[in-house]
């Protein structure tokens, strides 16, 4: 089983070399992704990040580069110029919530990012983070993501919103006040 997986991976790697030589990065990325399914190795992650960087998709390149750097414990200072540039021009925004009500969603710049934890590779600058249940916004915060860095927002607890007060539905005229004891002269 393992040798079969390795042969399939080597086949994908050979095909990738052809597409990289021809500078067809889309096809090279497709084969790298297939190889990554069969062989979870740091070299595949590095090459995926490089291919995305050559196609100038820094957000996707940063995703695979981040996984690569975590697995290899390699210093970002030893990366080639192209990948250093990807690191500089992207940042990571992480949101962690300790406890939250059911149905809570995290939105970053209007896109859903997760439930209790969210990590997203973004371009540096101001980012709007919202915590929502359905259409109701529970919290909204603007976070500044530095170039090449990470910004984390940790929240211990998010409480459920109080339901809106029930309104009394009134139909027809207002109810009449009850009559008090009437005087006997009223009936004459």
NULUMNU-14325 format. One line per 2 residues: number of its first residue (from 1); for each residue y, z, x of N, C-alpha, C, CB. Coordinates in Angstrom, 3 decimals. Glycine has a CB too. Example, Ala and Ser with C-alpha at 12.3 -4.5 7.8 and 13.67 -1.06 7.14 Angstrom:
2
1) -5.690 7.800 13.190 -4.500 7.800 12.300 -3.300 7.800 13.200 -4.473 9.046 11.308 | -2.250 7.080 12.850 -1.060 7.140 13.670 0.030 7.870 12.900 -0.598 5.725 14.084
***
This chain:
188
1) -1.194 0.000 0.833 0.000 0.000 0.000 1.253 0.000 0.873 0.001 1.216 -0.945 | 1.272 0.890 1.884 2.443 0.969 2.758 2.622 -0.302 3.583 2.325 2.174 3.685
3) 1.529 -0.861 4.077 1.651 -2.084 4.889 2.124 -3.250 4.029 0.299 -2.434 5.560 | 1.698 -3.289 2.770 2.146 -4.353 1.871 3.654 -4.248 1.623 1.377 -4.288 0.531
5) 4.120 -3.030 1.398 5.557 -2.812 1.188 6.351 -3.212 2.434 5.836 -1.333 0.829 | 5.815 -2.890 3.599 6.511 -3.208 4.845 6.566 -4.720 5.063 5.819 -2.524 6.038
7) 5.474 -5.418 4.712 5.468 -6.883 4.846 6.495 -7.523 3.916 4.065 -7.447 4.545 | 6.574 -7.014 2.694 7.559 -7.546 1.740 8.966 -7.316 2.261 7.391 -6.890 0.348
9) 9.204 -6.123 2.805 10.516 -5.816 3.357 10.857 -6.736 4.525 10.573 -4.361 3.804 | 9.899 -6.969 5.418 10.149 -7.853 6.561 10.450 -9.276 6.101 8.943 -7.853 7.510
11) 9.786 -9.706 5.048 10.057 -11.028 4.487 11.499 -11.116 3.989 9.077 -11.339 3.340 | 11.940 -10.090 3.284 13.329 -10.069 2.804 14.310 -10.038 3.969 13.565 -8.857 1.888
13) 13.982 -9.275 5.010 14.865 -9.203 6.171 14.997 -10.565 6.858 14.346 -8.162 7.164 | 13.881 -11.307 6.977 13.954 -12.641 7.595 14.839 -13.566 6.767 12.541 -13.252 7.746
15) 14.718 -13.480 5.459 15.549 -14.324 4.592 17.025 -13.945 4.699 15.085 -14.210 3.133 | 17.274 -12.661 4.872 18.655 -12.201 5.002 19.307 -12.797 6.242 18.709 -10.669 5.060
17) 18.579 -12.837 7.333 19.133 -13.396 8.572 19.614 -14.829 8.356 18.082 -13.357 9.699 | 18.835 -15.597 7.605 19.215 -16.991 7.331 20.523 -17.032 6.557 18.101 -17.723 6.539
19) 20.639 -16.201 5.496 21.839 -16.237 4.670 23.051 -15.658 5.401 21.603 -15.475 3.375 | 22.842 -14.692 6.265 23.967 -14.174 7.051 24.454 -15.225 8.051 23.560 -12.878 7.793
21) 23.508 -15.947 8.671 23.875 -17.000 9.615 24.684 -18.091 8.912 22.613 -17.605 10.268 | 24.325 -18.397 7.678 25.042 -19.419 6.894 26.304 -18.854 6.219 24.108 -20.008 5.825
23) 26.568 -17.582 6.394 27.719 -16.886 5.812 27.716 -16.902 4.282 29.000 -17.510 6.319 | 26.537 -16.876 3.720 26.393 -16.765 2.275 26.074 -15.290 1.984 25.260 -17.744 1.714
25) 27.125 -14.493 1.860 26.969 -13.051 1.784 26.403 -12.595 0.437 28.299 -12.380 2.035 | 26.680 -13.336 -0.617 26.137 -12.948 -1.929 24.604 -12.951 -1.907 26.656 -13.906 -3.035
27) 24.038 -13.995 -1.371 22.574 -14.056 -1.296 22.028 -13.034 -0.307 22.116 -15.462 -0.897 | 22.742 -12.830 0.780 22.305 -11.832 1.760 22.279 -10.444 1.116 23.237 -11.836 3.003
29) 23.300 -10.138 0.324 23.350 -8.841 -0.353 22.188 -8.713 -1.332 24.697 -8.661 -1.090 | 21.888 -9.786 -2.056 20.772 -9.745 -3.008 19.456 -9.426 -2.292 20.655 -11.091 -3.759
31) 19.230 -10.043 -1.124 17.997 -9.769 -0.384 18.006 -8.380 0.253 17.789 -10.827 0.691 | 19.180 -7.918 0.687 19.260 -6.552 1.216 18.928 -5.538 0.122 20.668 -6.272 1.796
33) 19.414 -5.779 -1.089 19.111 -4.872 -2.196 17.616 -4.860 -2.516 19.908 -5.273 -3.440 | 16.983 -6.041 -2.441 15.528 -6.080 -2.648 14.799 -5.336 -1.529 15.033 -7.542 -2.723
35) 15.264 -5.538 -0.310 14.641 -4.839 0.819 14.815 -3.333 0.682 15.239 -5.321 2.153 | 15.956 -2.905 0.182 16.227 -1.475 -0.002 15.290 -0.861 -1.042 17.690 -1.259 -0.423
37) 14.880 -1.648 -2.031 13.921 -1.153 -3.018 12.572 -0.853 -2.377 13.748 -2.168 -4.147 | 12.193 -1.668 -1.403 10.888 -1.501 -0.778 10.914 -0.572 0.424 10.353 -2.831 -0.362
39) 12.048 -0.516 1.099 12.110 0.238 2.341 13.430 0.984 2.397 11.948 -0.689 3.569 | 13.366 2.255 2.201 14.558 3.101 2.160 14.895 3.533 3.582 14.342 4.343 1.235
41) 15.510 2.632 4.338 15.781 2.891 5.749 17.284 2.787 6.006 14.999 1.899 6.655 | 17.820 3.598 6.939 19.256 3.551 7.227 19.765 2.175 7.688 19.578 4.569 8.280
43) 18.920 1.393 8.379 19.390 0.075 8.840 19.698 -0.847 7.657 18.333 -0.582 9.757 | 18.942 -0.707 6.577 19.208 -1.510 5.380 20.553 -1.091 4.782 18.060 -1.350 4.330
45) 20.812 0.207 4.738 22.084 0.708 4.219 23.254 0.217 5.066 22.076 2.238 4.172 | 23.100 0.266 6.378 24.152 -0.191 7.287 24.445 -1.678 7.067 23.745 0.063 8.754
47) 23.382 -2.468 6.965 23.573 -3.905 6.768 24.151 -4.221 5.393 22.255 -4.638 6.950 | 23.771 -3.462 4.381 24.370 -3.643 3.055 25.871 -3.363 3.104 23.688 -2.721 2.019
49) 26.234 -2.273 3.735 27.656 -1.935 3.861 28.402 -3.020 4.628 27.831 -0.575 4.564 | 27.805 -3.531 5.680 28.453 -4.588 6.469 28.612 -5.867 5.656 27.646 -4.878 7.743
51) 27.582 -6.237 4.896 27.656 -7.461 4.090 28.728 -7.340 3.012 26.293 -7.763 3.445 | 28.806 -6.185 2.357 29.859 -5.986 1.358 31.241 -5.997 2.011 29.640 -4.663 0.604
53) 31.343 -5.437 3.207 32.625 -5.432 3.912 33.035 -6.854 4.304 32.546 -4.537 5.163 | 32.062 -7.666 4.742 32.373 -9.056 5.103 32.800 -9.869 3.876 31.154 -9.718 5.773
55) 32.299 -9.506 2.719 32.690 -10.185 1.488 33.968 -9.551 0.922 31.542 -10.125 0.445 | 34.481 -8.606 1.563 35.626 -7.774 1.242 35.530 -7.166 -0.149 36.888 -8.576 1.359
57) 34.490 -6.328 -0.274 34.329 -5.458 -1.434 34.235 -4.034 -0.884 33.046 -5.848 -2.304 | 35.389 -3.446 -0.529 35.370 -2.168 0.183 34.788 -1.006 -0.623 36.757 -1.820 0.602
59) 34.919 -1.042 -1.939 34.395 0.062 -2.749 32.872 0.109 -2.644 34.831 -0.087 -4.232 | 32.223 -1.049 -2.818 30.760 -1.098 -2.722 30.301 -0.840 -1.286 30.234 -2.464 -3.210
61) 31.060 -1.343 -0.329 30.703 -1.115 1.076 30.745 0.385 1.388 31.664 -1.896 2.022 | 31.746 1.079 0.854 31.885 2.516 1.129 30.722 3.311 0.525 33.225 3.038 0.574
63) 30.223 2.868 -0.631 29.105 3.575 -1.264 27.905 3.604 -0.323 28.721 2.904 -2.609 | 27.512 2.437 0.199 26.332 2.374 1.070 26.618 2.961 2.447 25.855 0.927 1.214
65) 27.845 2.813 2.912 28.215 3.391 4.208 28.164 4.917 4.152 29.624 2.919 4.628 | 28.562 5.477 3.036 28.530 6.929 2.885 27.089 7.453 2.921 29.214 7.343 1.571
67) 26.197 6.772 2.232 24.783 7.179 2.253 24.223 7.046 3.669 23.946 6.323 1.257 | 24.588 5.950 4.338 24.129 5.722 5.707 24.598 6.848 6.635 24.636 4.363 6.222
69) 25.873 7.210 6.557 26.410 8.251 7.439 25.779 9.613 7.151 27.931 8.340 7.287 | 25.466 9.892 5.899 24.808 11.165 5.575 23.396 11.231 6.148 24.760 11.366 4.058
71) 22.684 10.122 6.061 21.284 10.132 6.509 21.154 10.158 8.018 20.558 8.926 5.968 | 22.031 9.459 8.716 21.883 9.351 10.162 22.663 10.408 10.924 22.317 7.994 10.613
73) 23.583 11.094 10.257 24.451 12.088 10.915 25.264 11.434 12.034 23.606 13.259 11.487 | 25.515 10.132 11.890 26.266 9.401 12.900 27.760 9.619 12.700 25.927 7.902 12.849
75) 28.486 9.641 13.773 29.927 9.829 13.707 30.605 8.543 13.232 30.480 10.260 15.080 | 31.538 8.642 12.302 32.264 7.444 11.862 33.093 6.799 12.969 33.165 7.792 10.708
77) 33.354 7.540 14.047 34.139 6.995 15.159 33.387 5.895 15.904 34.516 8.107 16.130 | 32.048 5.882 15.791 31.253 4.902 16.521 30.951 3.647 15.702 29.964 5.532 16.970
79) 31.569 3.512 14.539 31.346 2.334 13.697 32.167 1.151 14.192 31.697 2.645 12.234 | 31.759 -0.074 13.854 32.580 -1.226 14.211 33.899 -1.224 13.438 31.815 -2.527 13.945
81) 34.851 -2.030 13.910 36.190 -2.066 13.331 36.203 -2.347 11.837 37.007 -3.097 14.028 | 35.364 -3.267 11.403 35.342 -3.656 9.995 34.964 -2.467 9.100 34.355 -4.819 9.780
83) 33.969 -1.712 9.515 33.549 -0.566 8.710 34.522 0.603 8.829 32.156 -0.120 9.125 | 35.198 0.738 9.958 36.248 1.752 10.074 37.384 1.430 9.111 36.778 1.836 11.529
85) 37.667 0.145 8.982 38.715 -0.295 8.052 38.324 0.030 6.609 38.975 -1.813 8.206 | 37.047 -0.159 6.281 36.565 0.192 4.940 36.751 1.689 4.700 35.070 -0.205 4.767
87) 36.443 2.503 5.703 36.619 3.951 5.572 38.083 4.316 5.357 36.082 4.665 6.812 | 38.978 3.643 6.082 40.405 3.933 5.957 40.955 3.537 4.591 41.177 3.217 7.047
89) 40.488 2.422 4.054 41.096 1.871 2.841 40.435 2.349 1.553 41.047 0.375 2.892 | 39.538 3.296 1.643 38.913 3.867 0.447 38.886 5.380 0.572 37.477 3.308 0.242
91) 38.707 6.036 -0.540 38.588 7.489 -0.551 37.535 7.886 -1.571 39.951 8.165 -0.869 | 37.160 9.149 -1.559 36.140 9.632 -2.480 36.737 10.741 -3.322 34.879 10.127 -1.720
93) 36.529 10.618 -4.616 37.000 11.612 -5.566 35.777 12.286 -6.180 37.913 10.968 -6.666 | 35.689 13.612 -6.044 34.537 14.361 -6.558 35.014 15.419 -7.539 33.737 15.017 -5.401
95) 34.330 15.490 -8.680 34.629 16.496 -9.691 33.352 17.274 -9.952 35.184 15.850 -11.008 | 33.449 18.606 -9.923 32.293 19.469 -10.177 32.683 20.508 -11.215 31.794 20.154 -8.864
97) 31.865 20.617 -12.272 32.128 21.559 -13.350 30.966 22.540 -13.408 32.320 20.826 -14.720 | 31.273 23.842 -13.406 30.245 24.873 -13.459 29.522 24.903 -14.795 30.854 26.222 -13.182
99) 30.255 25.129 -15.865 29.650 25.111 -17.196 30.623 24.447 -18.161 29.284 26.554 -17.674 | 30.047 23.721 -19.108 30.873 22.958 -20.032 30.161 22.834 -21.373 31.197 21.561 -19.456
101) 30.910 22.585 -22.427 30.277 22.390 -23.731 29.518 21.071 -23.794 31.322 22.438 -24.838 | 28.630 20.999 -24.750 27.808 19.801 -24.924 28.699 18.616 -25.287 26.726 20.025 -26.015
103) 28.391 17.471 -24.700 29.134 16.260 -25.021 30.342 16.007 -24.138 29.573 16.318 -26.425 | 30.566 16.845 -23.122 31.713 16.659 -22.231 31.484 15.455 -21.330 31.960 17.926 -21.384
105) 32.503 14.659 -21.144 32.444 13.494 -20.262 33.649 13.537 -19.312 32.427 12.159 -21.091 | 33.417 13.048 -18.091 34.476 12.969 -17.088 34.917 11.510 -17.001 33.990 13.510 -15.686
107) 36.223 11.291 -17.075 36.784 9.951 -16.952 37.742 9.925 -15.773 37.503 9.519 -18.259 | 37.598 8.903 -14.930 38.507 8.698 -13.806 39.199 7.364 -14.037 37.750 8.729 -12.419
109) 40.501 7.413 -14.171 41.305 6.216 -14.467 40.776 5.452 -15.680 41.334 5.290 -13.251 | 40.339 6.189 -16.696 39.883 5.562 -17.933 38.443 5.098 -17.935 40.736 4.420 -18.232
111) 37.739 5.222 -16.806 36.315 4.823 -16.738 35.445 6.067 -16.715 36.030 3.939 -15.477 | 34.370 6.031 -17.494 33.469 7.178 -17.537 32.768 7.323 -16.185 32.429 7.025 -18.684
113) 32.756 8.559 -15.675 32.190 8.800 -14.353 30.999 9.743 -14.364 33.239 9.349 -13.452 | 30.821 10.536 -15.414 29.680 11.442 -15.436 29.846 12.561 -16.434 29.454 12.017 -14.076
115) 28.951 13.576 -16.301 28.954 14.714 -17.216 29.488 15.962 -16.520 27.540 14.971 -17.761 | 28.650 16.618 -15.735 29.070 17.839 -15.045 29.474 17.592 -13.598 27.960 18.857 -15.087
117) 28.965 16.534 -12.999 29.317 16.161 -11.622 29.666 14.687 -11.606 28.150 16.471 -10.622 | 30.649 14.347 -10.827 30.999 12.939 -10.678 31.559 12.716 -9.283 32.020 12.495 -11.761
119) 31.084 11.680 -8.647 31.633 11.240 -7.354 31.898 9.752 -7.490 30.645 11.552 -6.137 | 33.092 9.363 -7.124 33.438 7.962 -7.248 34.236 7.526 -6.029 34.230 7.705 -8.542
121) 33.895 6.355 -5.526 34.655 5.773 -4.425 35.832 5.041 -5.056 33.767 4.803 -3.532 | 37.032 5.377 -4.613 38.250 4.803 -5.189 39.207 4.391 -4.072 38.935 5.812 -6.148
123) 40.186 3.631 -4.448 41.261 3.313 -3.501 42.185 4.534 -3.396 42.064 2.029 -3.956 | 42.800 4.749 -2.244 43.679 5.911 -2.074 44.880 5.847 -3.022 44.165 6.001 -0.620
125) 45.390 7.011 -3.355 46.561 7.105 -4.225 46.310 8.049 -5.387 46.947 5.727 -4.749 | 47.215 8.004 -6.355 47.122 8.864 -7.533 46.012 8.395 -8.468 48.460 8.894 -8.278
127) 45.163 9.314 -8.897 44.087 9.031 -9.845 44.193 10.033 -10.984 42.676 9.101 -9.156 | 44.003 9.557 -12.194 44.047 10.406 -13.384 42.616 10.776 -13.770 44.781 9.686 -14.569
129) 42.336 12.066 -13.835 41.018 12.561 -14.225 41.163 13.255 -15.568 40.420 13.532 -13.144 | 40.305 12.874 -16.514 40.330 13.476 -17.845 38.961 14.044 -18.175 40.760 12.444 -18.910
131) 38.950 15.186 -18.831 37.732 15.779 -19.367 37.833 15.632 -20.875 37.553 17.298 -18.925 | 36.853 14.933 -21.462 36.912 14.630 -22.890 35.624 15.018 -23.596 37.195 13.150 -23.106
133) 35.787 15.336 -24.861 34.665 15.426 -25.796 35.031 14.472 -26.922 34.409 16.930 -26.322 | 34.276 13.397 -27.012 34.619 12.369 -28.000 35.964 11.757 -27.637 34.656 12.962 -29.440
135) 36.901 11.803 -28.556 38.244 11.267 -28.302 39.245 12.342 -27.907 38.748 10.542 -29.527 | 38.837 13.605 -27.970 39.756 14.695 -27.639 39.794 14.938 -26.136 39.349 15.980 -28.369
137) 40.983 14.966 -25.577 41.172 15.245 -24.148 41.348 16.749 -23.983 42.410 14.461 -23.563 | 40.405 17.380 -23.259 40.479 18.824 -23.029 41.391 19.156 -21.855 39.084 19.393 -22.781
139) 41.238 18.406 -20.780 42.083 18.602 -19.588 42.406 17.251 -18.985 41.382 19.515 -18.534 | 43.581 17.168 -18.415 44.005 15.954 -17.711 44.723 16.405 -16.449 44.935 15.037 -18.613
141) 44.344 15.778 -15.337 44.968 16.154 -14.064 45.137 14.908 -13.213 44.120 17.225 -13.310 | 46.251 14.842 -12.528 46.512 13.753 -11.598 46.184 14.249 -10.196 47.996 13.256 -11.696
143) 45.276 13.542 -9.515 44.848 13.943 -8.170 45.236 12.865 -7.171 43.315 14.201 -8.125 | 45.676 13.295 -6.010 46.046 12.366 -4.941 44.873 12.252 -3.967 47.347 12.842 -4.201
145) 44.312 11.049 -3.852 43.185 10.806 -2.942 43.751 10.269 -1.634 42.140 9.798 -3.565 | 43.505 10.957 -0.501 44.042 10.495 0.780 43.260 9.302 1.335 44.030 11.636 1.792
147) 43.884 8.549 2.204 43.214 7.410 2.853 42.059 7.912 3.694 44.205 6.599 3.730 | 40.889 7.364 3.458 39.716 7.709 4.248 39.178 9.104 4.032 40.027 7.546 5.661
149) 39.743 9.825 3.086 39.316 11.200 2.879 38.653 11.427 1.533 40.484 12.115 3.016 | 38.430 12.693 1.266 37.814 13.102 0.009 38.719 14.092 -0.696 36.417 13.714 0.248
151) 38.711 14.022 -1.996 39.443 14.983 -2.815 38.460 15.561 -3.830 40.684 14.314 -3.528 | 38.376 16.881 -3.899 37.434 17.540 -4.800 38.193 18.419 -5.786 36.406 18.380 -4.004
153) 37.768 18.368 -7.039 38.315 19.233 -8.082 37.151 20.033 -8.641 39.051 18.405 -9.215 | 37.156 21.336 -8.392 36.086 22.204 -8.869 36.604 23.032 -10.039 35.558 23.123 -7.729
155) 35.832 23.035 -11.114 36.198 23.769 -12.319 35.044 24.716 -12.641 36.503 22.794 -13.525 | 35.363 26.006 -12.784 34.313 26.978 -13.083 33.774 26.807 -14.497 34.838 28.396 -12.899
157) 34.678 26.730 -15.455 34.233 26.699 -16.843 35.215 25.902 -17.701 34.079 28.128 -17.393 | 34.663 25.096 -18.566 35.467 24.374 -19.551 35.021 24.895 -20.907 35.295 22.791 -19.435
159) 35.966 25.406 -21.674 35.618 25.951 -22.983 35.728 24.879 -24.052 36.518 27.141 -23.331 | 34.915 25.038 -25.069 34.926 24.083 -26.178 36.216 24.246 -26.970 33.688 24.280 -27.099
161) 36.753 23.159 -27.452 37.993 23.272 -28.228 37.715 23.922 -29.583 38.643 21.881 -28.424 | 38.708 24.638 -30.065 38.565 25.236 -31.390 38.647 24.128 -32.427 39.656 26.326 -31.645
163) 37.844 24.248 -33.452 37.946 23.224 -34.485 39.294 23.328 -35.187 36.793 23.355 -35.503 | 39.822 22.221 -35.647 41.126 22.285 -36.318 41.005 23.108 -37.600 41.657 20.855 -36.637
165) 42.081 23.808 -37.994 42.005 24.635 -39.200 41.734 23.766 -40.426 43.310 25.441 -39.391 | 40.925 24.323 -41.322 40.609 23.583 -42.537 41.825 23.574 -43.437 39.389 24.194 -43.268
167) 42.130 22.439 -43.924 43.268 22.321 -44.832 42.763 22.319 -46.262 44.089 21.039 -44.540 | 43.488 22.994 -47.076 43.128 23.056 -48.477 43.577 21.788 -49.155 43.741 24.287 -49.156
169) 42.676 21.186 -49.840 43.017 19.976 -50.552 43.471 20.374 -51.947 41.817 18.984 -50.601 | 44.693 20.043 -52.242 45.263 20.393 -53.534 45.344 19.130 -54.372 46.666 21.057 -53.379
171) 44.732 19.172 -55.541 44.830 18.037 -56.455 45.463 18.514 -57.751 43.433 17.397 -56.720 | 46.356 17.749 -58.270 47.009 18.105 -59.527 48.129 19.094 -59.327 46.007 18.668 -60.492
173) 48.655 19.588 -60.426 49.781 20.531 -60.333 49.308 21.878 -59.811 50.463 20.706 -61.708 | 50.234 22.658 -59.274 49.853 23.974 -58.765 49.372 24.858 -59.912 51.039 24.640 -58.028
175) 48.470 25.793 -59.625 47.969 26.657 -60.688 49.081 27.545 -61.265 46.823 27.525 -60.161 | 48.974 27.829 -62.595 49.976 28.663 -63.260 49.694 30.127 -62.983 49.996 28.398 -64.780
177) 50.762 30.872 -62.973 50.617 32.319 -62.792 50.037 32.895 -64.082 51.996 32.998 -62.432 | 49.171 33.869 -63.953 48.645 34.474 -65.177 49.741 35.242 -65.933 47.472 35.415 -64.843
179) 49.635 35.171 -67.209 50.631 35.858 -68.038 50.376 37.356 -68.015 50.601 35.328 -69.492 | 51.483 38.094 -68.021 51.366 39.544 -68.094 51.250 39.930 -69.579 52.600 40.255 -67.405
181) 51.178 41.134 -69.822 51.098 41.602 -71.209 52.281 41.114 -72.009 51.026 43.125 -71.265 | 51.998 40.529 -73.080 53.071 40.000 -73.910 53.563 41.055 -74.917 52.593 38.738 -74.649
183) 54.847 40.928 -75.222 55.449 41.831 -76.218 55.052 41.338 -77.595 57.016 41.897 -76.076 | 54.930 42.245 -78.579 54.503 41.861 -79.926 55.510 40.941 -80.589 54.289 43.096 -80.788
185) 56.785 40.955 -80.145 57.808 40.147 -80.796 57.650 38.679 -80.403 59.215 40.655 -80.428 | 56.916 38.440 -79.359 56.719 37.052 -78.868 55.933 36.233 -79.872 55.986 37.047 -77.504
187) 55.025 36.871 -80.622 54.174 36.144 -81.547 54.794 35.959 -82.928 52.871 36.849 -81.679 | 55.850 36.538 -83.230 56.473 36.467 -84.559 57.284 35.217 -84.722 57.350 37.671 -84.807
***
